[in-house]
């Protein structure tokens, strides 16, 4: 009887380790990344921006959109049934990219994706519209641990983040209509 109880508890413990909750996922408004397909647009924006740090140099709007894209996709790729055929490795890469981008921007690791994605997109929209004061205020959202000027300096000079580069390129390639869901090395 005791052996059966121990075996049952061991099975339950193992099952608890295997079943993980879905990653924190944000939702974004229609055409938030500039096209009708937010998922593909976010992947393309991030793939372009994180391919070389020169692409976002002195362009905090592009850097903020790319960072928002990574944060959004980290949850979206794992929770949306549309992407069930995407490589599990690519989904894990995107989750790691979220961690790394947040670390660079001084965003708390446990911050809600919805809050972070909203703040970064709001910053980009307001800055592009010419309302710098309101844009900087967006960078005070919960989860941002640096002052708005410090976060802005990083966005204006975003360093190369290898994990974001790899994850976004892999995701963008696999999301294409002709993509086969296989990770390219």
N, CA, C and O of each residue as an XYZ file, in Angstrom:
740
protein
N       0.821     -1.201      0.000
C       0.000      0.000      0.000
C       0.860      1.259      0.000
O       0.586      2.198     -0.746
N       1.896      1.282      0.830
C       2.772      2.447      0.902
C       3.521      2.620     -0.417
O       3.721      3.748     -0.866
N       3.932      1.533     -1.034
C       4.651      1.610     -2.313
C       3.752      2.207     -3.381
O       4.208      3.013     -4.192
N       2.482      1.826     -3.393
C       1.538      2.389     -4.375
C       1.342      3.884     -4.130
O       1.260      4.663     -5.080
N       1.267      4.277     -2.888
C       1.098      5.690     -2.553
C       2.312      6.489     -3.013
O       2.170      7.565     -3.593
N       3.502      5.961     -2.752
C       4.730      6.635     -3.180
C       4.781      6.714     -4.701
O       5.159      7.750     -5.248
N       4.410      5.646     -5.390
C       4.403      5.635     -6.849
C       3.402      6.665     -7.387
O       3.697      7.375     -8.348
N       2.232      6.741     -6.772
C       1.216      7.703     -7.203
C       1.707      9.134     -6.994
O       1.523      9.984     -7.864
N       2.324      9.403     -5.858
C       2.852     10.738     -5.588
C       3.980     11.094     -6.552
O       4.087     12.237     -6.996
N       4.816     10.117     -6.871
C       5.890     10.353     -7.826
C       5.327     10.689     -9.205
O       5.845     11.573     -9.887
N       4.276      9.994     -9.614
C       3.639     10.274    -10.912
C       3.031     11.671    -10.924
O       3.155     12.393    -11.913
N       2.379     12.053     -9.836
C       1.793     13.394     -9.754
C       2.874     14.467     -9.782
O       2.702     15.500    -10.429
N       3.969     14.239     -9.099
C       5.073     15.200     -9.095
C       5.654     15.341    -10.493
O       5.952     16.453    -10.930
N       5.815     14.245    -11.186
C       6.337     14.274    -12.547
C       5.377     15.005    -13.484
O       5.801     15.809    -14.315
N       4.103     14.726    -13.348
C       3.102     15.391    -14.184
C       3.100     16.896    -13.937
O       2.932     17.676    -14.874
N       3.281     17.303    -12.703
C       3.318     18.732    -12.384
C       4.520     19.403    -13.039
O       4.442     20.566    -13.435
N       5.615     18.691    -13.155
C       6.808     19.246    -13.800
C       6.622     19.369    -15.305
O       7.149     20.297    -15.919
N       5.896     18.466    -15.895
C       5.723     18.435    -17.339
C       4.715     19.482    -17.799
O       4.940     20.144    -18.812
N       3.614     19.644    -17.079
C       2.562     20.580    -17.464
C       2.956     21.972    -16.986
O       3.023     22.232    -15.784
N       3.214     22.856    -17.934
C       3.586     24.220    -17.600
C       2.465     25.151    -18.028
O       1.814     24.919    -19.047
N       2.241     26.194    -17.258
C       1.224     27.160    -17.672
C       1.679     27.874    -18.941
O       2.878     27.991    -19.194
N       0.738     28.346    -19.728
C       1.131     29.069    -20.943
C       1.861     30.357    -20.567
O       1.619     30.913    -19.495
N       2.748     30.835    -21.433
C       3.464     32.079    -21.124
C       2.521     33.271    -21.118
O       1.475     33.264    -21.768
N       2.908     34.276    -20.383
C       2.157     35.520    -20.316
C       2.038     36.098    -21.726
O       3.044     36.268    -22.416
N       0.827     36.397    -22.148
C       0.582     36.837    -23.518
C      -0.191     38.149    -23.548
O      -1.200     38.305    -22.862
N       0.289     39.073    -24.340
C      -0.392     40.349    -24.536
C      -1.299     40.264    -25.757
O      -1.101     39.423    -26.635
N      -2.272     41.123    -25.801
C      -3.062     41.319    -27.016
C      -2.758     42.732    -27.508
O      -2.477     43.632    -26.715
N      -2.816     42.908    -28.796
C      -2.515     44.220    -29.365
C      -3.667     44.649    -30.264
O      -4.379     43.804    -30.806
N      -3.854     45.960    -30.426
C      -4.932     46.442    -31.293
C      -4.691     46.081    -32.753
O      -3.568     45.777    -33.158
N      -5.737     46.119    -33.513
C      -5.678     45.852    -34.945
C      -4.586     46.703    -35.588
O      -4.530     47.913    -35.365
N      -3.729     46.085    -36.376
C      -2.659     46.742    -37.132
C      -1.665     47.488    -36.231
O      -1.096     48.498    -36.645
N      -1.458     47.005    -35.027
C      -0.554     47.663    -34.078
C       0.874     47.762    -34.599
O       1.605     48.689    -34.250
N       1.271     46.808    -35.434
C       2.632     46.813    -35.966
C       2.672     47.275    -37.420
O       3.664     47.063    -38.118
N       1.586     47.908    -37.874
C       1.584     48.537    -39.190
C       0.919     47.783    -40.313
O       0.698     48.355    -41.381
N       0.588     46.507    -40.114
C      -0.117     45.760    -41.151
C      -1.262     44.992    -40.515
O      -1.405     44.966    -39.292
N      -2.072     44.370    -41.352
C      -3.242     43.656    -40.851
C      -2.872     42.444    -40.006
O      -3.623     42.083    -39.100
N      -1.753     41.815    -40.272
C      -1.330     40.627    -39.547
C      -0.291     41.024    -38.492
O       0.901     41.119    -38.786
N      -0.759     41.254    -37.264
C       0.137     41.692    -36.192
C       1.273     40.712    -35.942
O       2.406     41.127    -35.694
N       0.984     39.428    -36.003
C       2.010     38.429    -35.691
C       3.177     38.514    -36.668
O       4.333     38.630    -36.260
N       2.870     38.457    -37.940
C       3.923     38.504    -38.961
C       4.622     39.858    -38.965
O       5.842     39.927    -39.116
N       3.859     40.931    -38.800
C       4.459     42.268    -38.782
C       5.397     42.433    -37.589
O       6.466     43.029    -37.724
N       5.016     41.917    -36.433
C       5.881     42.004    -35.248
C       7.166     41.217    -35.468
O       8.250     41.679    -35.112
N       7.048     40.034    -36.052
C       8.237     39.220    -36.326
C       9.144     39.912    -37.331
O      10.361     39.930    -37.151
N       8.577     40.477    -38.378
C       9.384     41.160    -39.382
C      10.055     42.415    -38.819
O      11.219     42.690    -39.111
N       9.305     43.176    -38.007
C       9.877     44.376    -37.386
C      11.057     43.998    -36.495
O      12.119     44.617    -36.561
N      10.861     42.978    -35.664
C      11.924     42.554    -34.750
C      13.102     41.963    -35.520
O      14.256     42.232    -35.187
N      12.820     41.157    -36.550
C      13.903     40.550    -37.333
C      14.751     41.629    -38.003
O      15.979     41.544    -38.014
N      14.095     42.634    -38.555
C      14.826     43.726    -39.184
C      15.644     44.500    -38.148
O      16.839     44.729    -38.340
N      15.009     44.895    -37.071
C      15.654     45.760    -36.081
C      16.787     45.068    -35.333
O      17.822     45.682    -35.076
N      16.603     43.800    -34.982
C      17.613     43.110    -34.184
C      18.698     42.441    -35.027
O      19.581     41.784    -34.477
N      18.647     42.598    -36.348
C      19.684     42.027    -37.203
C      21.007     42.780    -37.050
O      22.079     42.187    -37.169
N      20.930     44.072    -36.787
C      22.136     44.888    -36.606
C      21.763     46.121    -35.794
O      20.762     46.778    -36.079
N      22.555     46.428    -34.801
C      22.226     47.555    -33.918
C      22.210     48.889    -34.673
O      21.550     49.833    -34.237
N      22.921     48.977    -35.789
C      22.925     50.214    -36.576
C      21.529     50.559    -37.111
O      21.227     51.722    -37.378
N      20.691     49.541    -37.261
C      19.360     49.776    -37.844
C      18.466     50.606    -36.934
O      17.585     51.320    -37.412
N      18.684     50.517    -35.642
C      17.857     51.286    -34.714
C      18.632     52.420    -34.057
O      18.098     53.099    -33.180
N      19.876     52.637    -34.461
C      20.664     53.726    -33.889
C      19.949     55.053    -34.119
O      19.578     55.383    -35.246
N      19.764     55.791    -33.066
C      19.065     57.089    -33.097
C      17.626     56.956    -33.584
O      17.047     57.923    -34.079
N      17.051     55.776    -33.448
C      15.652     55.549    -33.828
C      14.938     54.793    -32.704
O      14.669     53.598    -32.820
N      14.637     55.501    -31.625
C      13.983     54.836    -30.500
C      12.611     54.275    -30.855
O      12.142     53.338    -30.208
N      11.968     54.829    -31.862
C      10.654     54.324    -32.286
C      10.794     52.908    -32.837
O      10.035     52.016    -32.456
N      11.756     52.698    -33.729
C      11.969     51.360    -34.288
C      12.397     50.370    -33.209
O      11.952     49.222    -33.205
N      13.253     50.809    -32.302
C      13.709     49.927    -31.220
C      12.549     49.559    -30.293
O      12.428     48.408    -29.876
N      11.711     50.523    -29.977
C      10.562     50.252    -29.094
C       9.580     49.288    -29.761
O       9.068     48.376    -29.112
N       9.321     49.485    -31.036
C       8.421     48.572    -31.752
C       8.998     47.160    -31.816
O       8.272     46.179    -31.651
N      10.295     47.063    -32.054
C      10.932     45.744    -32.104
C      10.877     45.065    -30.738
O      10.588     43.871    -30.651
N      11.148     45.810    -29.679
C      11.084     45.247    -28.325
C       9.657     44.830    -27.985
O       9.445     43.782    -27.375
N       8.683     45.639    -28.375
C       7.279     45.280    -28.160
C       6.924     44.028    -28.945
O       6.181     43.173    -28.464
N       7.462     43.926    -30.161
C       7.210     42.748    -30.983
C       7.716     41.478    -30.337
O       7.027     40.458    -30.346
N       8.906     41.528    -29.779
C       9.464     40.353    -29.103
C       8.629     39.999    -27.884
O       8.315     38.829    -27.665
N       8.266     41.004    -27.087
C       7.487     40.720    -25.877
C       6.138     40.104    -26.241
O       5.704     39.134    -25.618
N       5.485     40.664    -27.240
C       4.198     40.158    -27.713
C       4.329     38.732    -28.264
O       3.563     37.844    -27.889
N       5.303     38.522    -29.154
C       5.453     37.215    -29.799
C       5.851     36.107    -28.830
O       5.517     34.944    -29.056
N       6.555     36.445    -27.766
C       6.969     35.421    -26.801
C       5.765     34.663    -26.263
O       5.838     33.454    -26.043
N       4.675     35.355    -26.054
C       3.460     34.685    -25.608
C       2.602     34.204    -26.765
O       2.063     33.098    -26.731
N       2.477     35.030    -27.776
C       1.592     34.742    -28.915
C       1.952     33.448    -29.632
O       1.067     32.664    -29.979
N       3.230     33.219    -29.855
C       3.638     32.033    -30.609
C       3.337     30.740    -29.866
O       3.118     29.701    -30.489
N       3.324     30.798    -28.537
C       3.054     29.596    -27.745
C       1.590     29.428    -27.390
O       1.169     28.326    -27.037
N       0.795     30.502    -27.475
C      -0.595     30.395    -27.036
C      -1.609     30.392    -28.177
O      -2.733     29.925    -27.993
N      -1.245     30.894    -29.332
C      -2.182     30.978    -30.447
C      -2.114     29.687    -31.274
O      -1.051     29.346    -31.792
N      -3.233     28.970    -31.401
C      -3.238     27.720    -32.168
C      -2.782     27.894    -33.619
O      -2.393     26.925    -34.270
N      -2.830     29.105    -34.111
C      -2.373     29.381    -35.475
C      -0.922     28.948    -35.680
O      -0.529     28.576    -36.785
N      -0.125     28.998    -34.602
C       1.301     28.730    -34.719
C       1.701     27.378    -34.146
O       2.845     27.191    -33.733
N       0.765     26.438    -34.121
C       1.053     25.118    -33.572
C       2.157     24.397    -34.343
O       2.867     23.575    -33.765
N       2.315     24.685    -35.620
C       3.339     24.006    -36.419
C       4.705     24.680    -36.342
O       5.686     24.154    -36.867
N       4.773     25.826    -35.699
C       6.065     26.490    -35.525
C       6.965     25.621    -34.659
O       6.494     24.959    -33.733
N       8.224     25.622    -34.951
C       9.187     24.831    -34.194
C       9.123     25.169    -32.703
O       9.144     26.346    -32.343
N       9.046     24.169    -31.839
C       9.080     24.422    -30.389
C      10.369     25.132    -29.974
O      10.374     25.899    -29.011
N      11.447     24.880    -30.690
C      12.703     25.557    -30.389
C      12.574     27.063    -30.638
O      13.064     27.869    -29.847
N      11.928     27.432    -31.717
C      11.728     28.846    -32.029
C      10.881     29.503    -30.951
O      11.155     30.638    -30.561
N       9.869     28.819    -30.467
C       9.033     29.365    -29.393
C       9.855     29.582    -28.129
O       9.692     30.596    -27.450
N      10.731     28.644    -27.810
C      11.607     28.795    -26.641
C      12.616     29.918    -26.863
O      12.929     30.664    -25.935
N      13.125     30.042    -28.082
C      14.043     31.139    -28.392
C      13.373     32.491    -28.160
O      13.989     33.419    -27.635
N      12.106     32.592    -28.554
C      11.396     33.857    -28.398
C      11.167     34.174    -26.921
O      11.253     35.332    -26.512
N      10.879     33.162    -26.132
C      10.736     33.389    -24.688
C      12.054     33.874    -24.092
O      12.058     34.765    -23.242
N      13.172     33.297    -24.529
C      14.488     33.750    -24.047
C      14.781     35.155    -24.543
O      15.355     35.962    -23.812
N      14.395     35.456    -25.774
C      14.603     36.796    -26.313
C      13.853     37.829    -25.471
O      14.369     38.918    -25.218
N      12.635     37.488    -25.037
C      11.872     38.396    -24.174
C      12.664     38.701    -22.904
O      12.769     39.856    -22.491
N      13.215     37.664    -22.296
C      14.008     37.840    -21.072
C      15.201     38.759    -21.346
O      15.469     39.678    -20.571
N      15.904     38.516    -22.428
C      17.115     39.278    -22.740
C      16.809     40.732    -23.107
O      17.523     41.639    -22.679
N      15.757     40.963    -23.892
C      15.383     42.333    -24.260
C      14.958     43.091    -23.007
O      15.333     44.249    -22.825
N      14.185     42.449    -22.151
C      13.776     43.104    -20.906
C      14.987     43.444    -20.038
O      15.043     44.519    -19.440
N      15.947     42.538    -19.970
C      17.143     42.803    -19.167
C      17.860     44.045    -19.680
O      18.264     44.899    -18.890
N      18.021     44.153    -20.996
C      18.711     45.302    -21.590
C      17.955     46.596    -21.307
O      18.573     47.622    -21.023
N      16.638     46.559    -21.379
C      15.819     47.759    -21.173
C      15.522     48.047    -19.702
O      14.884     49.052    -19.387
N      15.971     47.185    -18.810
C      15.709     47.412    -17.395
C      14.256     47.173    -17.021
O      13.705     47.873    -16.172
N      13.644     46.199    -17.647
C      12.244     45.857    -17.359
C      12.236     44.635    -16.453
O      12.959     43.669    -16.694
N      11.430     44.684    -15.429
C      11.344     43.582    -14.473
C      10.941     42.297    -15.198
O      10.047     42.319    -16.044
N      11.595     41.175    -14.872
C      11.300     39.913    -15.552
C       9.865     39.443    -15.367
O       9.323     38.759    -16.236
N       9.243     39.797    -14.252
C       7.884     39.324    -13.972
C       6.807     40.337    -14.369
O       5.638     40.151    -14.033
N       7.176     41.388    -15.068
C       6.196     42.385    -15.511
C       5.227     41.745    -16.500
O       5.611     40.885    -17.293
N       3.976     42.172    -16.445
C       2.957     41.642    -17.358
C       3.263     42.077    -18.790
O       3.568     43.240    -19.051
N       3.176     41.130    -19.696
C       3.451     41.417    -21.101
C       2.514     42.493    -21.639
O       2.928     43.328    -22.443
N       1.271     42.482    -21.209
C       0.316     43.480    -21.696
C       0.777     44.887    -21.331
O       0.702     45.797    -22.155
N       1.246     45.066    -20.122
C       1.700     46.381    -19.663
C       2.927     46.828    -20.462
O       3.003     47.974    -20.906
N       3.880     45.917    -20.640
C       5.124     46.258    -21.330
C       4.878     46.523    -22.812
O       5.378     47.503    -23.364
N       4.116     45.656    -23.447
C       3.815     45.841    -24.871
C       3.060     47.144    -25.094
O       3.388     47.906    -26.003
N       2.053     47.401    -24.271
C       1.294     48.651    -24.396
C       2.199     49.865    -24.231
O       2.119     50.813    -25.012
N       3.060     49.839    -23.215
C       3.922     50.995    -22.943
C       4.889     51.255    -24.098
O       5.075     52.399    -24.511
N       5.499     50.197    -24.613
C       6.458     50.374    -25.713
C       5.777     50.858    -26.991
O       6.300     51.731    -27.683
N       4.610     50.292    -27.305
C       3.890     50.747    -28.499
C       3.375     52.177    -28.322
O       3.412     52.978    -29.255
N       2.895     52.486    -27.118
C       2.423     53.846    -26.850
C       3.581     54.835    -26.982
O       3.428     55.901    -27.579
N       4.731     54.481    -26.424
C       5.905     55.340    -26.573
C       6.185     55.595    -28.056
O       6.363     56.740    -28.472
N       6.221     54.523    -28.848
C       6.531     54.660    -30.276
C       5.517     55.551    -30.987
O       5.894     56.436    -31.755
N       4.226     55.317    -30.730
C       3.189     56.117    -31.397
C       3.293     57.591    -31.010
O       3.224     58.472    -31.867
N       3.459     57.853    -29.708
C       3.510     59.233    -29.244
C       4.772     59.945    -29.716
O       4.715     61.107    -30.118
N       5.900     59.260    -29.671
C       7.150     59.876    -30.120
C       7.066     60.219    -31.606
O       7.470     61.301    -32.032
N       6.540     59.287    -32.377
C       6.413     59.516    -33.815
C       5.437     60.658    -34.103
O       5.602     61.389    -35.080
N       4.429     60.806    -33.258
C       3.447     61.886    -33.429
C       3.994     63.236    -32.962
O       3.344     64.264    -33.153
N       5.170     63.241    -32.359
C       5.778     64.483    -31.925
C       5.478     64.878    -30.491
O       5.838     65.979    -30.074
N       4.838     64.024    -29.736
C       4.519     64.332    -28.332
C       5.542     63.644    -27.424
O       5.249     62.627    -26.795
N       6.739     64.214    -27.370
C       7.830     63.606    -26.624
C       7.539     63.510    -25.132
O       7.921     62.526    -24.498
N       6.880     64.496    -24.564
C       6.586     64.468    -23.123
C       5.677     63.293    -22.791
O       5.936     62.564    -21.833
N       4.626     63.101    -23.559
C       3.709     61.978    -23.313
C       4.404     60.649    -23.596
O       4.161     59.657    -22.908
N       5.268     60.632    -24.608
C       6.002     59.404    -24.934
C       6.890     58.998    -23.763
O       6.930     57.828    -23.384
N       7.594     59.958    -23.200
C       8.460     59.653    -22.058
C       7.638     59.184    -20.862
O       8.093     58.337    -20.093
N       6.453     59.717    -20.702
C       5.568     59.296    -19.604
C       5.178     57.825    -19.760
O       4.989     57.128    -18.763
N       5.056     57.353    -20.985
C       4.718     55.944    -21.223
C       5.787     55.020    -20.650
O       5.489     53.878    -20.298
N       7.014     55.491    -20.552
C       8.120     54.677    -20.043
C       8.155     54.620    -18.516
O       9.114     54.113    -17.934
N       7.109     55.141    -17.868
C       7.004     55.045    -16.411
C       6.047     53.920    -16.004
O       5.731     53.764    -14.825
N       5.598     53.154    -16.965
C       4.641     52.063    -16.689
C       5.237     51.085    -15.677
O       6.456     50.945    -15.587
N       4.373     50.410    -14.918
C       4.879     49.409    -13.969
C       5.745     48.380    -14.684
O       5.418     47.914    -15.775
N       6.849     48.040    -14.046
C       7.768     47.078    -14.631
C       9.024     47.717    -15.175
O      10.059     47.055    -15.265
N       8.964     48.988    -15.541
C      10.160     49.705    -16.006
C      10.933     50.141    -14.771
O      10.427     50.915    -13.958
N      12.151     49.650    -14.630
C      12.929     49.933    -13.424
C      13.888     51.108    -13.594
O      14.400     51.632    -12.605
N      14.133     51.522    -14.812
C      15.013     52.661    -15.074
C      14.170     53.913    -15.253
O      12.969     53.832    -15.508
N      14.796     55.054    -15.120
C      14.079     56.302    -15.368
C      13.758     56.399    -16.857
O      14.446     55.785    -17.672
N      12.730     57.156    -17.226
C      12.425     57.309    -18.649
C      13.614     57.798    -19.482
O      13.821     57.279    -20.579
N      14.412     58.776    -19.012
C      15.563     59.173    -19.821
C      16.579     58.035    -20.019
O      17.177     57.916    -21.089
N      16.772     57.202    -18.987
C      17.694     56.070    -19.128
C      17.157     55.048    -20.130
O      17.899     54.546    -20.974
N      15.867     54.745    -20.031
C      15.260     53.806    -20.977
C      15.322     54.375    -22.390
O      15.605     53.649    -23.343
N      15.062     55.661    -22.523
C      15.129     56.309    -23.831
C      16.534     56.191    -24.426
O      16.682     55.892    -25.611
N      17.565     56.424    -23.609
C      18.950     56.332    -24.105
C      19.243     54.927    -24.639
O      19.940     54.771    -25.642
N      18.712     53.920    -23.969
C      18.929     52.546    -24.447
C      18.175     52.322    -25.754
O      18.718     51.742    -26.694
N      16.918     52.782    -25.816
C      16.135     52.627    -27.051
C      16.794     53.358    -28.220
O      16.747     52.886    -29.356
N      17.404     54.501    -27.943
C      18.048     55.278    -29.003
C      19.391     54.686    -29.412
O      19.957     55.064    -30.437
N      19.897     53.760    -28.609
C      21.182     53.132    -28.903
C      21.101     51.654    -28.509
O      21.929     51.161    -27.742
N      20.109     50.964    -29.034
C      19.853     49.567    -28.668
C      21.036     48.698    -29.076
O      21.441     48.696    -30.238
N      21.586     47.962    -28.117
C      22.709     47.083    -28.469
C      22.222     45.844    -29.226
O      21.028     45.546    -29.252
N      23.147     45.147    -29.827
C      22.821     43.888    -30.494
C      22.437     42.866    -29.426
O      23.167     42.669    -28.455
N      21.302     42.228    -29.610
C      20.824     41.196    -28.682
C      20.675     39.924    -29.508
O      19.695     39.749    -30.232
N      21.655     39.046    -29.388
C      21.722     37.859    -30.239
C      20.455     37.019    -30.169
O      19.945     36.582    -31.201
N      19.945     36.790    -28.970
C      18.761     35.934    -28.842
C      17.559     36.537    -29.567
O      16.771     35.807    -30.169
N      17.413     37.856    -29.515
C      16.303     38.514    -30.218
C      16.498     38.422    -31.728
O      15.535     38.262    -32.477
N      17.739     38.524    -32.164
C      18.050     38.395    -33.584
C      17.673     37.002    -34.092
O      16.945     36.871    -35.076
N      18.168     35.972    -33.420
C      17.929     34.591    -33.855
C      16.442     34.242    -33.781
O      15.878     33.709    -34.737
N      15.813     34.541    -32.650
C      14.398     34.179    -32.466
C      13.493     34.858    -33.479
O      12.603     34.226    -34.049
N      13.719     36.144    -33.702
C      12.824     36.863    -34.617
C      13.034     36.444    -36.070
O      12.072     36.379    -36.835
N      14.265     36.160    -36.458
C      14.507     35.683    -37.829
C      13.895     34.296    -38.018
O      13.244     34.032    -39.029
N      14.107     33.411    -37.040
C      13.516     32.071    -37.145
C      11.992     32.155    -37.208
O      11.363     31.479    -38.023
N      11.401     32.980    -36.352
C       9.938     33.108    -36.346
C       9.441     33.683    -37.665
O       8.500     33.154    -38.255
N      10.058     34.749    -38.126
C       9.611     35.372    -39.375
C       9.699     34.390    -40.544
O       8.784     34.321    -41.365
N      10.783     33.642    -40.621
C      10.929     32.661    -41.706
C       9.875     31.567    -41.625
O       9.321     31.168    -42.650
N       9.594     31.085    -40.440
C       8.634     29.991    -40.286
C       7.186     30.450    -40.408
O       6.303     29.635    -40.672
N       6.934     31.729    -40.223
C       5.568     32.248    -40.291
C       5.122     32.541    -41.722
O       3.931     32.716    -41.978
N       6.064     32.595    -42.642
C       5.711     32.888    -44.029
C       4.785     31.804    -44.574
O       4.881     30.649    -44.159
N       3.897     32.156    -45.490
C       2.991     31.157    -46.058
C       3.720     29.944    -46.633
O       3.199     28.830    -46.588
N       4.911     30.151    -47.169
C       5.656     29.028    -47.725
C       6.555     28.375    -46.680
O       7.227     27.385    -46.968
N       6.566     28.934    -45.451
C       7.393     28.370    -44.389
C       6.874     26.997    -44.002
O       5.671     26.742    -44.057
N       7.776     26.120    -43.613
C       7.366     24.764    -43.273
C       7.444     24.488    -41.784
O       7.291     23.344    -41.356
N       7.682     25.530    -40.985
C       7.739     25.339    -39.543
C       9.038     24.734    -39.058
O       9.170     24.412    -37.877
N       9.994     24.574    -39.946
C      11.273     23.976    -39.573
C      12.282     25.073    -39.303
O      12.431     26.002    -40.096
N      12.966     24.963    -38.198
C      13.978     25.950    -37.842
C      15.173     25.824    -38.777
O      15.637     24.722    -39.068
N      15.657     26.952    -39.236
C      16.836     26.981    -40.094
C      18.042     27.288    -39.210
O      17.961     28.128    -38.314
N      19.145     26.616    -39.458
C      20.358     26.885    -38.690
C      21.301     27.739    -39.486
O      22.384     28.075    -39.006
